[in-house]
Amino acid sequence: MWRTRKLGKKSHLGLEELRVQRRDREAALRKARREQQLISKRLLRDHTDDEEFLEENLQHQFLSEQQVLHLIRDIQHGSADKLKSLTDLRHGLRKKDTQLSFIRIEGSMRVLIGLFTCQFAKIQMEAARCLHELSHSDDPAVSKACLPATSYLLTYLSGSSAELTELCLYTLGNLIVEREAARQQLLLQGIIPAFAVCIQSPHMTVLEATGYALSQLLQAKEAHQNIVQTVLEAGLTQDILRLFVSDSEDGFGMMIEFAWCLHYIVSSQVNNALLISQGVVSKLVHLLTKLAGFLTNTNFPDSELLVCPLVRCLGNLLAEVDAAGNKVLNQEDGRLLVALFVFIQQFQKEHLFVVRECLWTLNNMTVKDPTMCSAVLNFNLVPIILQLLGHSKDINLLVLTVLCNIADLGPVYCQCLQNAILSRVIPLLETSDVQVTLCCLDLIIILLHYCPQMAKDPQILSGLQILDPYKDHPEAKQHIQAVWNYCSSVIKEHSTEGNKAVE
């Protein structure tokens, strides 16, 4: 809860109390930074499959239980065209009814696993595709039926076929999300050491699939208990950072997957001190700076999906550094500031969620940091920030918080701000959201404290006139009274000086 106290008629709301209240609000916002679970299953299908052909020749891909049983017997007893029967089964498994029919038939999964582990590459691959179709099912019973195959799926991750390895990884990624028991089974079977092997692969498709499967594991509700720590001990974070060097379109998907992996590791807060000590902050700064320059000259689809988790990782790490009273950015990291504004300008029209992350990181960079705040002013970045006001509540709160960070550093900073911001901030007092109103009043109080002459600005007095809806709100009332006190004090002083001049 935000702290409040009753103000006397002549009392001022202290700046330290304002800071505490603002940090309380930031703590609530920080909690909201935890991204909603992005767990989802993926289906990897052969691009040579012709859907129209399948619909015409497989009777809409629906197989009765009797037809499924017939296919299994053909496969099991080595009919002349075992591969065709297996392919027909795979196509049929795209339908939920067929999946349920398949798992109800006694010994069906044992037959499929037997083919998956055979020595004939084409048969093995087709069986793997059948397992993959089953793993994508939204029925828990179907996914559960696949669990006896996990040890074999893990075994083939170290095989020589990149295509099979990729398919096994996506199948495992689909099975990971179903239940905690499945994840525990995979952990005991050595899935993290298997990932450590896959992440060394020279094949981009394998790396991307590894990132996907690992991200599924890191999103588990119990990940903070033991999964993240095991990943850290395996050194996977260093491998992930090593992979963020690709400038080609082929490597973009892989980088996106691993960027989200890193985000889940950081947001778990299991051992961010270790990451900070390993120089992850400086590596992220270098990567984001490079990425900003790259995206300035090249348009990559879905680039926001890479920028977002990386910026969020950095912002969350900087929040922890700030909470510990340390600084890991130096004067040369003004380049990061420029990179953030490149992202803001590039994504503000279509991807505001990236802008939110950039502002969040900017907030953590400017807290009690004269160097960064001076850079914002010297690079004339305040007008760009002000243009973001009015987009959404979250954007408004973050912009106002950054401006408060700058103003909080004293008279010189306030003087640089005052002419630019009042005309943009005062209209926000009419917003229907009390948090935005309180942030606006926070900023006005700081400015009045360091630059009392601003109380003479008619914009402030007119702004107070529109705050009638908040007259009974405890905190708003407190803030409004503080602004009135500042204004009354200056007006009274001005009146006194005028009377002395007349005398």
N, C-alpha and C positions, 0 to 999 in steps of 0.2 A: 504493500500500500504506500502511496505517496504520503509523506509527512506534512502535516499542516499545523499551524498555530494561530491563535487569535492575535490580530494586530491591534495595537493601540492607534489612536487617531494620528499620532505623529511618527509612528514607527515605520521603518523601511524593511522590506523583505531582503534579508542578507544574501550576498552573492554566494556565500558558501552553502547556504540552504538551497539556493537555486541550483547549484551544482549537484548537490545530493539528489534533489528531486529529478534533475535531468538524467543523472546516472541511473536512478531507479527506473525511469522510463526506458532507458537504453537496455537495462537488464531484461525488461519484459520484451523489448524488441529483439534482443539477442536470443532469447528463448524461442521467439517466433522464426528465427533464421533457420531452424531445423527444417530442412526440406521435407515435404510430404514424401512418403515412401514411393519410390519409382519402380518398385518391383513389378515386373511384367515378364511374360513368357515370350520367347521368340521362336519363329518357325523358319528354318533354313531349308529351302526347297531348291531342287535342281531347276535352273532357268530353262532347261531344254524341255521341261514339261509343258505340254500344250493343253491348257485347261479346256478349250473347246473340244479338242479331240477326246479328252478324258470323259467329258460329259456325254458325248455321243456314243462312246464305245464301252463305257462302264456303267450304263444304266444309272446315270446321276451319282455314280460312286457309292451307291448303297448296296450293301451285301447283307443278306439274311444270315441268321446264326447258322443255318444249314450250309450255306455257301462258304462261310468262314471255316466251318469244320472241314468241309471238303478241301479247301485250300491248304489247311494245316496238314491234313493227311497226305496230300500230294507232295508237300514240302518235306514232311517227315519221312516218307517212304521212298523218296528219291525218284520222283516221276521224271519223265524224259526232259521236261522243261521246268525244272525247279525254280530257276531265276524268274521266269515269267509269272509263275504262281506267287512268288514272293513279291514281285512288283505289283501284281493285282491286289494282293493283301495290303500293301502299303497305300495304294490309292484308296482302297476301301476304308482304311483306318483314319481317313480324313473326316469321317462322319462319327459323331458321338455314339450313335446306336451300334455301329460296327465295333467301335472300341470296347463298349460294354459287352457285346457278344463275345469278343475275342478273350477278354480276361475271365469270362465265366466258363470257358471251355477248359477242362482240367488238362494241365500239362502244356498249355499253349505258350506260356512265357518261357518254360524250360526249352521248348523246341526253338523258339526265337533266339534265345541266348546261345543255344548250341550252334546255330547258324552264324551268329555274331562272332563266335570264337573259332570258326572253322578256318582252314588254310586257303580257301579260294577267295581271292580279293573281291571279285564282283558279288559273290554271295554274301560275303561279310559286310560289304558296303550297303547292300540292299537291306540286310537285316538291321544294320545301324540306322538306316533311314526309317524303318518301321518303328524302332525304339524311340526315335526322335519324334515321330508323329504321336506316339502314345504319351511321351513326356509333355507334349504341348496341351494335353487335355485339361479342361477346367473341372473335371470330375476327380475328386480326391482318391476315389477307389482305383482309378486307372493309373494315376501317378504312383500310388502305393504299390501296385502290382509290378511297377518297373524297378523297385528298389533292389531286388536280387541281382540286377545287372550293374549296379554301381561299381563294384570292385573291378569288373571287366572294363567298364568305361574308363576308369582311372588307369588301368594297365595300358590301354592303348593310347593314352596321352603321350607316352614316351616312344611311340612307334615311329616308323619312317614315313608314313603317309600323312602329308599335311592336310589333305582333304578329310581323312578319317578323324584325325585329331581335332580339327575344327568342328566336325559334326558331334563328336563326343563331348566337347566343351559346351556347346549350346544345349545338348541334351542334359548334361549335368546342371547347367545354369537353370534350366526349367524345373528340374527335380528339387533343387535347393530351396525353392520358395515355398514348397508345399507344407512342410511340417518340421518342427524342431528335431524330431526323432531322425528324420532323414539327414539333417545337417550334422547331427551328432555322429551318425553312422559314417558319413563322409569324412568328418574330421578324424575319426579313429582309423579310417582306411588310408589316411594320408593325403587328403585333397590339397592342403596348403603346400607341402613339399612338391606335389605334382604341379601346382601352379608355378612354383619357383623354377621348375624345369621348363615349362611351357613359355615362360616370360623371356627365356633366352633364345626362343625360336627365331630363325631368320625370315620366317614367312609372316607377312603382314596380316593375312587372314587368321592365322593361329593367334597372333598377338591380340587382335581385336576380340576374338572369341574368348581368350583368357581374361581380358578386361571385363567383358560382359559377365562371365561366370563368377569372377571374383567380386564384382560389384553386387551381384545377387547375394553372395554370402555375407558381405559387409553390411548389408541392409537389414539383416536378421535382427529381431527385437533383442536377442540375447548376445549380439555381436560384441557389445562393450564388456561382457563378462569374461570371455576368453578368446574369441575369434580375432579381434583386433590385436590383442597382445601377441598372439601367435604369429600373425602377419608381420608385426613389427620385428619380432625376434628372428623371423626368416629373412629379414632384410629386403622385403619386397618394395618398401617405399623408395629405397635407393634405386632399385631397378626401374620403378615407375618413373622417377625423375630422369633417369638416363634415357628413357624412351621419348621424352618430350623434345625431340630434336628434329623431327621430320618436317620438312617444308613442302612435301608433295601431297597431292590430293589423296593418294593411296594411303597415306599414314594418318589422315585426318580422323577417320572413324576410330582407329586404335587410340589416338590421343584423347578423344572424347570419352571413351570408355574408362581409360585409366585416370582421367581428370576427376570423374565421378567417384572412382575408387578412393582417390586421395581425399576427396571431400568427405566421404563417409568415415574415413579414418580420423580426420581432424575433428569432425563434428561429434564423434564419440567421446572426445576428451579423455581418452584412456591414458595417453602419455605424450601430450603435445610438447611438454618440456624437452623430451628426447628429440622430437622433430626439430624444434627450434635450435637445440644444441648442435644438431647435424647440419645446420645451415639451410634448412628448407625455405626459410623466409627469403634469403638472398637469391636462392635458385628460382623461386616463384617470381621475384621481382625481375630477374633477368629474362625469364620466359615470357612474362606478360609484356615487357618492354619490346622484346623481339616480335611477339605476336601482334602488338599494336602497329609496328612498322610494316609487318607483313600484310595485315588486313587493310592498311591504308592504300596499298598498291594492288591488292588482289581481292577479288570478291569470291569467297567460299561459301556455298550453301551450308546452313546449320552451324556457322561459326559461333553463334551465340551459345550453343550447347557446349562448346569448349571454354569460351571466355567465362561463362557464368560460374562453373564449379571452381575454376582456378582463382578467380577474384574472391569468391566466397572463402576458399581455403586461406588465402592471405589475410582477408579481413578478420576471420576468426582467430588466426594465430596472433595477429597484431593486438586483438582485444585481450588475449591472455598475457601478452608481453606488457601491455599497458597496465593491466591489473596488478602485475608483479612489480611495477614501477621501473621497468627497464625500457630501453630503446634499442632497436636493432636496425633501424633505418638511419642512413647517414645523409649528409648534404648532397652527395652525388645522386641519391635516389629521388631527386626531383624528376628524374626520367620516369619514375613510376607514376608520379602525379600527371605528367603529360600523357602517359599511356591510358590512365583512367579516363581522362577527358576525351581522348580519341574514341574510347569505347562508348562513353556517354553520348557523344555526338553521332556515332555510327548507329547505335541501337535505340535511340530515344523515340524514333517514329514507330517501330514495329515490335520492339522487345524491351519493354520497360522493366522486366524482371532483371535484366542485366544492369540497367541504370541503378536500380535499387542496390544491387551488390556493390557497384562502384561507389555509390554514396556511403554505403555502410563502411567500406574500407577507407574512404576519405575521412569519415568521422573518426575512425580509430587512428588514422595518421595525424590528425590535427589536434587531438586532445593534449593540451598543455605542451604543445610543440611549436615554439616561435618560428623555428626554421621552416617547417611545412606551411604554417599559416602565412608567413611572409612570402613564401613561394606562390601560394594561391593568389595573393594580392599583386605581387610583382608580375606574374604571368597574365594578369588581368582576367582571371578565371571566374570571378564573382558574377559578372553578367551572365555567363553560361549557366551557372548554378541557378541564378534567379529565374532564368527562362523555364526551368523545370517546375517552378511553383504552379500549382493548379492541376497537375496531372492526376494525382491521387493522394489519398491520405498518407500512405507510407512515404511517398516521395516528398510530400510537404514536410513531414516530421523529420526526415533525414536532412533535407536542405536546411531547415531551421536549426537543427542541431549542429551542423557544420558551421553555420554562421555564428551560433552562440560560442562555439569553440574558439573562433577567431576573435570575436568581441571580448571574450573572457580574458584575453591577454593584456588588456589595458587601454588607456586613452588613445595611443597612437593608432592602434588597430581599429578602434571604434570610429575614429575620425576618418579613416580610409573607407569605412563601411557606410557611414550615416547617410551620405547623399544618395547612395545607390539603392538602398534597400527599403527605406520607409514607404515609398510609393508602391512597392510590390508586397510588403508585409502587411500594411494596414488593411487592405481589402480582405485579407484572409481572416481577419477578426470576425467577419460575418459568416464564417463557415459554421456548419451545423455540428462539427465535431469538436468536442471540448478539449481534446488533447492537442489539436492543431492550434486552437485559441490560446491554450496555456503556453505552448512553445513560442507563439508570437509575442505574448506578454513577457516571457522570460527574456527574449532578445531585446525588447523595448526597455525593460528594467535595467539590463546590463548597460545598454547604450546611455540611458539617463544617468546611471551611476558614474560612468566615466566621462560623459559629455553632458553635464547638466543643462547647458544652453539649448540642447535639443528640445527641452520642455516647452520652449517658445514656439516650436513648429506647430502650426495649426492642424497638421495631419494627425498628430498624436491625440489632440483634444477631440477632433472629429471622430477618431477611431474609438475613443472611449464612449462616445455617445451611442454607438451601435451595439454596445455590450449589454444592453438591458436584459436580454434573455438569460444571461448568466449571473444576474444579481443575487440569486439564491444558491448558486453552486459554491460550496465551501472554498475550494481551491481557487476557482476563478475570482471569487469575491476577494480573496486574499491578494491575488496578483493585481486586480484592478485597483484595490485600495493603495497598494504600493506605488503604482504608477501615478495615481492622484496625489499621493504624498510628495513624490518627486516634483510633479508639476506645480503643486501649491507652494512648495518651498521656494522654487525658482521665481514664481510669479510674485510671491510675498517679498522676496529679496529684491527683485526688480522694482517693485512698488516703493520699497523703503529707500532704495537709491534714488528714485525719482523725486521723492519727497525731500530728501536731503539737497538734491540739486535745486529745487524750487526755493528752499530756505536760503 
